[in-house]
Amino acid sequence: MLWARSPEAPFDTLEHVPLEWNKALAESYFSEAYFRETVLAQIDNINLFYVAATRAEEELHIQFPRSAQENTARIHQLILGSIETDGEGNAKIGTLQGHFSETEQGLTYDFGTPAVSLQKNMPPPVTRPPTR
């Protein structure tokens, strides 16, 4: 829900109008409020990602959907746009060096070395069903 004002009649006599959030607002009397709220929501998402990415003490794992669209409407597309690759499996974000690979499941980017090996913490495989 978006509470908005409009300088256009007849809405200019109302303090605020409750509106259902949708893209049609971009072409309405309330387009200014819609675009302002859209920008603020994007800034909130970027700030949330920054906080999550900078608070990790040992490791950081980030997953995001693979998208065919080449725009920056979503934060994962901004992140993908900031990763440089050389076509030989090397990846870079700023000065951070890493690797990438492509499988049927999608793209994988690895930066840094895990602090704890996952193999050490995995329980032994179950070789037979539990009994009573």
Rosetta constraint file for C-alpha pairs under 8 A:
AtomPair CA 1 CA 18 HARMONIC 6.59 0.50
AtomPair CA 1 CA 19 HARMONIC 5.65 0.50
AtomPair CA 1 CA 20 HARMONIC 4.95 0.50
AtomPair CA 1 CA 21 HARMONIC 5.41 0.50
AtomPair CA 2 CA 18 HARMONIC 5.77 0.50
AtomPair CA 2 CA 19 HARMONIC 5.09 0.50
AtomPair CA 2 CA 20 HARMONIC 6.35 0.50
AtomPair CA 2 CA 21 HARMONIC 6.04 0.50
AtomPair CA 2 CA 34 HARMONIC 7.85 0.50
AtomPair CA 3 CA 16 HARMONIC 5.83 0.50
AtomPair CA 3 CA 17 HARMONIC 5.40 0.50
AtomPair CA 3 CA 18 HARMONIC 4.52 0.50
AtomPair CA 3 CA 19 HARMONIC 6.11 0.50
AtomPair CA 4 CA 16 HARMONIC 5.15 0.50
AtomPair CA 4 CA 17 HARMONIC 5.29 0.50
AtomPair CA 4 CA 18 HARMONIC 6.59 0.50
AtomPair CA 4 CA 19 HARMONIC 7.31 0.50
AtomPair CA 4 CA 30 HARMONIC 6.69 0.50
AtomPair CA 4 CA 33 HARMONIC 5.89 0.50
AtomPair CA 5 CA 11 HARMONIC 7.30 0.50
AtomPair CA 5 CA 12 HARMONIC 7.15 0.50
AtomPair CA 5 CA 14 HARMONIC 7.33 0.50
AtomPair CA 5 CA 15 HARMONIC 6.49 0.50
AtomPair CA 5 CA 16 HARMONIC 4.95 0.50
AtomPair CA 5 CA 17 HARMONIC 6.23 0.50
AtomPair CA 5 CA 30 HARMONIC 6.79 0.50
AtomPair CA 5 CA 33 HARMONIC 7.27 0.50
AtomPair CA 6 CA 11 HARMONIC 5.80 0.50
AtomPair CA 6 CA 12 HARMONIC 5.52 0.50
AtomPair CA 6 CA 29 HARMONIC 6.06 0.50
AtomPair CA 6 CA 30 HARMONIC 5.70 0.50
AtomPair CA 7 CA 11 HARMONIC 6.88 0.50
AtomPair CA 7 CA 12 HARMONIC 4.76 0.50
AtomPair CA 7 CA 29 HARMONIC 7.97 0.50
AtomPair CA 8 CA 12 HARMONIC 5.35 0.50
AtomPair CA 8 CA 29 HARMONIC 6.53 0.50
AtomPair CA 9 CA 13 HARMONIC 7.33 0.50
AtomPair CA 11 CA 17 HARMONIC 7.93 0.50
AtomPair CA 21 CA 25 HARMONIC 7.36 0.50
AtomPair CA 24 CA 28 HARMONIC 6.78 0.50
AtomPair CA 25 CA 29 HARMONIC 7.58 0.50
AtomPair CA 25 CA 30 HARMONIC 6.03 0.50
AtomPair CA 25 CA 31 HARMONIC 5.50 0.50
AtomPair CA 25 CA 34 HARMONIC 6.15 0.50
AtomPair CA 26 CA 30 HARMONIC 7.22 0.50
AtomPair CA 26 CA 31 HARMONIC 4.47 0.50
AtomPair CA 26 CA 32 HARMONIC 7.77 0.50
AtomPair CA 26 CA 34 HARMONIC 6.17 0.50
AtomPair CA 26 CA 35 HARMONIC 6.95 0.50
AtomPair CA 27 CA 31 HARMONIC 5.93 0.50
AtomPair CA 30 CA 34 HARMONIC 6.27 0.50
AtomPair CA 31 CA 35 HARMONIC 6.10 0.50
AtomPair CA 32 CA 36 HARMONIC 6.11 0.50
AtomPair CA 33 CA 37 HARMONIC 6.07 0.50
AtomPair CA 34 CA 38 HARMONIC 6.12 0.50
AtomPair CA 35 CA 39 HARMONIC 6.18 0.50
AtomPair CA 36 CA 40 HARMONIC 6.25 0.50
AtomPair CA 37 CA 41 HARMONIC 6.05 0.50
AtomPair CA 38 CA 42 HARMONIC 6.34 0.50
AtomPair CA 39 CA 43 HARMONIC 6.24 0.50
AtomPair CA 40 CA 44 HARMONIC 6.15 0.50
AtomPair CA 41 CA 45 HARMONIC 6.28 0.50
AtomPair CA 42 CA 46 HARMONIC 6.25 0.50
AtomPair CA 42 CA 75 HARMONIC 7.88 0.50
AtomPair CA 43 CA 47 HARMONIC 6.11 0.50
AtomPair CA 44 CA 48 HARMONIC 6.05 0.50
AtomPair CA 45 CA 49 HARMONIC 6.20 0.50
AtomPair CA 45 CA 75 HARMONIC 7.04 0.50
AtomPair CA 46 CA 50 HARMONIC 6.16 0.50
AtomPair CA 46 CA 75 HARMONIC 6.72 0.50
AtomPair CA 47 CA 51 HARMONIC 6.20 0.50
AtomPair CA 48 CA 52 HARMONIC 6.25 0.50
AtomPair CA 49 CA 53 HARMONIC 5.95 0.50
AtomPair CA 50 CA 54 HARMONIC 6.01 0.50
AtomPair CA 51 CA 55 HARMONIC 6.09 0.50
AtomPair CA 52 CA 56 HARMONIC 6.93 0.50
AtomPair CA 53 CA 60 HARMONIC 6.93 0.50
AtomPair CA 56 CA 60 HARMONIC 5.85 0.50
AtomPair CA 58 CA 114 HARMONIC 7.66 0.50
AtomPair CA 58 CA 115 HARMONIC 6.06 0.50
AtomPair CA 59 CA 114 HARMONIC 6.25 0.50
AtomPair CA 59 CA 115 HARMONIC 6.74 0.50
AtomPair CA 64 CA 76 HARMONIC 5.92 0.50
AtomPair CA 65 CA 76 HARMONIC 7.44 0.50
AtomPair CA 66 CA 106 HARMONIC 6.71 0.50
AtomPair CA 66 CA 107 HARMONIC 7.64 0.50
AtomPair CA 67 CA 77 HARMONIC 7.86 0.50
AtomPair CA 70 CA 77 HARMONIC 7.41 0.50
AtomPair CA 71 CA 77 HARMONIC 6.64 0.50
AtomPair CA 72 CA 77 HARMONIC 5.20 0.50
AtomPair CA 72 CA 78 HARMONIC 5.26 0.50
AtomPair CA 73 CA 77 HARMONIC 7.06 0.50
AtomPair CA 73 CA 78 HARMONIC 7.87 0.50
AtomPair CA 74 CA 78 HARMONIC 6.69 0.50
AtomPair CA 75 CA 79 HARMONIC 6.32 0.50
AtomPair CA 76 CA 80 HARMONIC 6.14 0.50
AtomPair CA 77 CA 81 HARMONIC 6.05 0.50
AtomPair CA 78 CA 82 HARMONIC 6.46 0.50
AtomPair CA 79 CA 83 HARMONIC 6.76 0.50
AtomPair CA 82 CA 93 HARMONIC 6.29 0.50
AtomPair CA 83 CA 91 HARMONIC 6.55 0.50
AtomPair CA 83 CA 92 HARMONIC 5.66 0.50
AtomPair CA 83 CA 93 HARMONIC 5.02 0.50
AtomPair CA 84 CA 91 HARMONIC 5.52 0.50
AtomPair CA 84 CA 92 HARMONIC 5.09 0.50
AtomPair CA 84 CA 93 HARMONIC 6.41 0.50
AtomPair CA 85 CA 89 HARMONIC 7.16 0.50
AtomPair CA 85 CA 90 HARMONIC 5.71 0.50
AtomPair CA 85 CA 91 HARMONIC 4.47 0.50
AtomPair CA 85 CA 92 HARMONIC 6.48 0.50
AtomPair CA 85 CA 100 HARMONIC 7.81 0.50
AtomPair CA 86 CA 90 HARMONIC 5.83 0.50
AtomPair CA 86 CA 91 HARMONIC 6.80 0.50
AtomPair CA 89 CA 99 HARMONIC 5.42 0.50
AtomPair CA 89 CA 100 HARMONIC 5.09 0.50
AtomPair CA 89 CA 101 HARMONIC 6.13 0.50
AtomPair CA 90 CA 97 HARMONIC 7.51 0.50
AtomPair CA 90 CA 98 HARMONIC 5.97 0.50
AtomPair CA 90 CA 99 HARMONIC 4.40 0.50
AtomPair CA 90 CA 100 HARMONIC 6.01 0.50
AtomPair CA 91 CA 97 HARMONIC 6.05 0.50
AtomPair CA 91 CA 98 HARMONIC 4.90 0.50
AtomPair CA 91 CA 99 HARMONIC 4.86 0.50
AtomPair CA 91 CA 100 HARMONIC 5.98 0.50
AtomPair CA 91 CA 109 HARMONIC 7.42 0.50
AtomPair CA 92 CA 96 HARMONIC 5.57 0.50
AtomPair CA 92 CA 97 HARMONIC 4.68 0.50
AtomPair CA 92 CA 98 HARMONIC 5.85 0.50
AtomPair CA 92 CA 99 HARMONIC 7.81 0.50
AtomPair CA 93 CA 97 HARMONIC 6.79 0.50
AtomPair CA 96 CA 111 HARMONIC 7.21 0.50
AtomPair CA 97 CA 111 HARMONIC 6.46 0.50
AtomPair CA 97 CA 112 HARMONIC 7.75 0.50
AtomPair CA 98 CA 109 HARMONIC 7.14 0.50
AtomPair CA 98 CA 110 HARMONIC 5.51 0.50
AtomPair CA 98 CA 111 HARMONIC 4.42 0.50
AtomPair CA 98 CA 112 HARMONIC 6.72 0.50
AtomPair CA 99 CA 109 HARMONIC 5.83 0.50
AtomPair CA 99 CA 110 HARMONIC 5.33 0.50
AtomPair CA 99 CA 111 HARMONIC 6.74 0.50
AtomPair CA 100 CA 107 HARMONIC 6.99 0.50
AtomPair CA 100 CA 108 HARMONIC 5.42 0.50
AtomPair CA 100 CA 109 HARMONIC 4.44 0.50
AtomPair CA 100 CA 110 HARMONIC 6.24 0.50
AtomPair CA 101 CA 107 HARMONIC 5.84 0.50
AtomPair CA 101 CA 108 HARMONIC 5.36 0.50
AtomPair CA 101 CA 109 HARMONIC 6.82 0.50
AtomPair CA 102 CA 106 HARMONIC 5.69 0.50
AtomPair CA 102 CA 107 HARMONIC 4.54 0.50
AtomPair CA 102 CA 108 HARMONIC 6.33 0.50
AtomPair CA 103 CA 107 HARMONIC 6.45 0.50
AtomPair CA 116 CA 120 HARMONIC 7.78 0.50
AtomPair CA 117 CA 121 HARMONIC 7.15 0.50
AtomPair CA 118 CA 122 HARMONIC 6.35 0.50
